[in-house]
Amino acid sequence: MTIYLKRAYDEPADSDGARILVDRIWPRGLKREDAYIDRWLKGISPSTSLRKWFAHDPAKWDEFRQRYFEELDENKAAVQELLEEAAAGPVTLVYSTKDTRHNNAVALKEYIEFRLGVR
């Protein structure tokens, strides 16, 4: 089981496996036909209120992760969908933010790996 992370604006690669957009909002300035997205799981992204509260502020990272994990615990169907996709082969969680260390895809990867016993 392999989970990769990649910005939506980066070139896709054959090794990406299933490319899953995990943002609630479509990446700004990116045409859908140019995105090479296999699935868009809006439902697994942080709630709008959590996303706005976080505002990609690294000082809020730890609390964001905790709140997001709580939302994921309540969102069993979307989590199960991603777990099944990850068990079937490599997946790439695609996100749009410039911050490659403090974003929902990073937190989601950590959550999924923990659920699968990878960490």
Contact map, one row per residue, 1 for C-alpha under 8 A:
11100000000000000000000000000000000000000000000000000000000000000000000000000000000001111100000000000000000000000000000
11110000000000000000000000000000000000000000000000000000000000000000000000000000000001001110000000000000000000000000000
11111000000000000000000000000000000000000000000000000000000000000000000000000000000001000111100000000000000010000000000
01111100000000010000000000000000000000000000000000000000000000000000000000000000000000000111100000000000000000000000000
00111110000000000000000000000000000000000000000000000000000000000000000000000000000000000001111000000000110000000000000
00011111010000000000000000000000000000000000000000000000000000000000000000000000000000000001111000000000000000000000000
00001111110000000000000000000000000000000000000000000000000000000000000000000000000000000000011111010000000000000000000
00000111111000000000100000100000001000000000000000000000000000000000000000000000000000000000011100000000000000000000000
00000011111000000000000000000100001000000000000000000000000000000000000000000000000000000000000100000000000000000000000
00000111111100000000000000000000000000000000000000000000000000000000000000000000000000000000000000000000000000000000000
00000001111110000000000000000000000000000000000000000000000000000000000000000000000000000000000000000000000000000000000
00000000011111010000000000000000000100000000000000000000000000000000000000000000000000000000000000000000000000000000000
00000000001111110000000000000000000000000000000000000000000000000000000000000000000000000000000000000000000000000000000
00000000000111111000000000000000000000000000000000000000000000000000000000000000000000000000000000000000000000000000000
00000000000011111000000000000000000000000000000000000000000000000000000000000000000000000100000000000000000000000000000
00010000000111111110000000000000000000000000000000000000000000000000000000000000000000000111000000000000000000000000000
00000000000001111110000000000000000000000000000000000000000000000000000000000000000000001111000000000000000000000000000
00000000000000011111000000000000000011100000000000000000000000000000000000000000000010001111000000000000000000000000000
00000000000000011111100000000000000111100000000000000000000000000000000000000000000000000011110000000000000000000000000
00000000000000000111110000000000000011111000000000000000000000000000000000000000000000000011110000000000000000000000000
00000001000000000011111000000000000010111100000000000000000000000000000000000000000000000000111000000000000000000000000
00000000000000000001111100000000000000011101100000000000000000000000000000000000000000000000111000000001100000000000000
00000000000000000000111111100000000000011100110000000000000000000000000000000000000000000000011100000001000000000000000
00000000000000000000011111000000000000001110110100000000000000000000000000000000000000000000000000000000000000000000000
00000000000000000000001111100000000000000100000000000000000000000000000000000000000000000000000000000000000000000000000
00000000000000000000001111110100000000000000000000000000000000000000000000000000000000000000000000000000000000000000000
00000001000000000000001011111100000000000000000000000000000000000000000000000000000000000000001100000000000000000000000
00000000000000000000000001111100000000000000000000000000000000000000000000000000000000000000000100000000000000000000000
00000000000000000000000000111110000000000000000000000000000000000000000000000000000000000000000000000000000000000000000
00000000100000000000000001111111011000000000000000000000000000000000000000000000000000000000000000000000000000000000000
00000000000000000000000000001111111000000000000000000000000000000000000000000000000000000000000000000000000000000000000
00000000000000000000000000000111111110000000000000000000000000000000000000000000000000000000000000000000000000000000000
00000000000000000000000000000011111100000000000000000000000000000000000000000000000000000000000000000000000000000000000
00000000000000000000000000000111111100000000000000000000000000000000000000000000000000000000000000000000000000000000000
00000001100000000000000000000111111110000000000000000000000000000000000000000000000000000000000000000000000000000000000
00000000000100000010000000000001111111000000000000000000000000000000000000000000000000000000000000000000000000000000000
00000000000000000111100000000001001111110000000000000000000000000000000000000000000000000000000000000000000000000000000
00000000000000000111000000000000000111110000000000000000000000000000000000000000000000000000000000000000000000000000000
00000000000000000111100000000000000011111000000000000000000000000000000000000000000000000000000000000000000000000000000
00000000000000000001111000000000000011111100000000000000000000000000000000000000000000000000000000000000000000000000000
00000000000000000001111100000000000000111111100000000000000000000000000000000100000000000000000000000000000000000000000
00000000000000000000111110000000000000011111100000000000000000000000000000000000000000000000000000000000000000000000000
00000000000000000000000100000000000000001111100000000000000000000000000000000100000000000000000000000000000000000000000
00000000000000000000010000000000000000001111110000000000000000000000000100100110000000000000000000000000000000000000000
00000000000000000000011100000000000000001111111000000000000000000000000000000000000000000000000000000001000000000000000
00000000000000000000001100000000000000000001111101100000000000000001001000000000000000000000000000000001000000000000000
00000000000000000000000000000000000000000000111111100000000000000000001000000000000000000000000000000000000000000000000
00000000000000000000000100000000000000000000011111110000000000000000000000000000000000000000000000000000000000000000000
00000000000000000000000000000000000000000000001111111000000000000000000000000000000000000000000000000000000000000000000
00000000000000000000000000000000000000000000011111111100000000010011000000000000000000000000000000000000000000000000000
00000000000000000000000000000000000000000000011111111110000000000000000000000000000000000000000000000000000000000000000
00000000000000000000000000000000000000000000000111111110000000000000000000000000000000000000000000000000000000000000000
00000000000000000000000000000000000000000000000011111110000000000000000000000000000000000000000000000000000000000000000
00000000000000000000000000000000000000000000000001111111100110010000000000000000000000000000000000000000000000000000000
00000000000000000000000000000000000000000000000000111111100000000000000000000000000000000000000000000000000000000000000
00000000000000000000000000000000000000000000000000000111110110000000000000000000000000000000000000100110000000000000000
00000000000000000000000000000000000000000000000000000111111110000000000000000000000000000000000000000100000000000000000
00000000000000000000000000000000000000000000000000000001111110000000000000000000000000000000000000000100000000000000000
00000000000000000000000000000000000000000000000000000000111111000000000000000000000000000000000000000000000000000000000
00000000000000000000000000000000000000000000000000000101111111110000000000000000000000000000000000000000000000000000000
00000000000000000000000000000000000000000000000000000101111111111000000000000000000000000000000000000100000000000000000
00000000000000000000000000000000000000000000000000000000001111111100000000000000000000000000000000000000000000000000000
00000000000000000000000000000000000000000000000000000000000111111110000000000000000000000000000000000000000000000000000
00000000000000000000000000000000000000000000000001000100000111111111000000000000000000000000000000000000000000000000000
00000000000000000000000000000000000000000000000000000000000011111111100000000000000000000000000000000000001000000000000
00000000000000000000000000000000000000000000000000000000000001111111110000000000000000000000000000000000000000000000000
00000000000000000000000000000000000000000000000001000000000000111111111000000000000000000000000000000000000000000000000
00000000000000000000000000000000000000000000010001000000000000011111111100000000000000000000000000000000001000000000000
00000000000000000000000000000000000000000000000000000000000000001111111110000000000000000000000000000000000100100000000
00000000000000000000000000000000000000000000000000000000000000000111111111000000000000000000000000000000000000000000000
00000000000000000000000000000000000000000000011000000000000000000011111111100000000000000000000000000000000000000000000
00000000000000000000000000000000000000000001000000000000000000000001111111110010000000000000000000000000000000000000000
00000000000000000000000000000000000000000000000000000000000000000000111111110000000000000000000000000000000000000000000
00000000000000000000000000000000000000000000000000000000000000000000011111110000000000000000000000000000000000000000000
00000000000000000000000000000000000000000001000000000000000000000000001111111110000000000000000000000000000000000000000
00000000000000000000000000000000000000000000000000000000000000000000000111111111000000000000000000000000000000000000000
00000000000000000000000000000000000000000000000000000000000000000000000000111111100000000000000000000000000000000000000
00000000000000000000000000000000000000001011000000000000000000000000000000111111110000000000000000000000000000000000000
00000000000000000000000000000000000000000001000000000000000000000000000100111111111000000000000000000000000000010000000
00000000000000000000000000000000000000000000000000000000000000000000000000011111111100000000000000000000000000000000000
00000000000000000000000000000000000000000000000000000000000000000000000000001111111110000000000000000000000000000000000
00000000000000000000000000000000000000000000000000000000000000000000000000000111111111000000000000000000000000000000000
00000000000000000000000000000000000000000000000000000000000000000000000000000011111111100000000000000000000000010001000
00000000000000000000000000000000000000000000000000000000000000000000000000000001111111110000000000000000000000000000000
00000000000000000100000000000000000000000000000000000000000000000000000000000000111111111010000000000000000000000000000
11100000000000000000000000000000000000000000000000000000000000000000000000000000011111111110000000000000000000000000000
10000000000000000000000000000000000000000000000000000000000000000000000000000000001111111100000000000000000000000000000
10000000000000000000000000000000000000000000000000000000000000000000000000000000000111111100000000000000000000000000000
11000000000000001100000000000000000000000000000000000000000000000000000000000000000011111110000000000000000000000000000
11110000000000111100000000000000000000000000000000000000000000000000000000000000000001111111000000000000000000000000000
01110000000000011111000000000000000000000000000000000000000000000000000000000000000011001111100000000000000000000000000
00111100000000011111000000000000000000000000000000000000000000000000000000000000000000000111110000000000000000000000000
00111100000000000011110000000000000000000000000000000000000000000000000000000000000000000011111000000000100010000000000
00001111000000000011111000000000000000000000000000000000000000000000000000000000000000000001111100000000100000000000000
00001111000000000000111000100000000000000000000000000000000000000000000000000000000000000000111110000001100000000000000
00000011100000000000001000110000000000000000000000000000000000000000000000000000000000000000011111000000000000000000000
00000010000000000000000000000000000000000000000000000000000000000000000000000000000000000000001111110010000000000000000
00000010000000000000000000000000000000000000000000000000000000000000000000000000000000000000000111110000000000000000000
00000000000000000000000000000000000000000000000000000001000000000000000000000000000000000000000011111110000000000000000
00000010000000000000000000000000000000000000000000000000000000000000000000000000000000000000000011111110010000000000000
00000000000000000000000000000000000000000000000000000000000000000000000000000000000000000000000000111110010000000000000
00000000000000000000000000000000000000000000000000000001110010000000000000000000000000000000000000111111011000000000000
00000000000000000000000000000000000000000000000000000001000000000000000000000000000000000000000010111111111000000000000
00000000000000000000011000000000000000000000110000000000000000000000000000000000000000000000001000000111111100000000000
00001000000000000000010000000000000000000000000000000000000000000000000000000000000000000000111000000011111110000000000
00001000000000000000000000000000000000000000000000000000000000000000000000000000000000000000000000011111111111000000000
00000000000000000000000000000000000000000000000000000000000000001001000000000000000000000000000000000111111111100000000
00000000000000000000000000000000000000000000000000000000000000000000100000000000000000000000000000000001111111110000000
00100000000000000000000000000000000000000000000000000000000000000000000000000000000000000000100000000000111111111000000
00000000000000000000000000000000000000000000000000000000000000000000000000000000000000000000000000000000011111111100000
00000000000000000000000000000000000000000000000000000000000000000000100000000000000000000000000000000000001111111110000
00000000000000000000000000000000000000000000000000000000000000000000000000000010001000000000000000000000000111111111000
00000000000000000000000000000000000000000000000000000000000000000000000000000000000000000000000000000000000011111111111
00000000000000000000000000000000000000000000000000000000000000000000000000000000000000000000000000000000000001111111111
00000000000000000000000000000000000000000000000000000000000000000000000000000000000000000000000000000000000000111111110
00000000000000000000000000000000000000000000000000000000000000000000000000000000001000000000000000000000000000011111110
00000000000000000000000000000000000000000000000000000000000000000000000000000000000000000000000000000000000000001111111
00000000000000000000000000000000000000000000000000000000000000000000000000000000000000000000000000000000000000001111111
00000000000000000000000000000000000000000000000000000000000000000000000000000000000000000000000000000000000000001100111
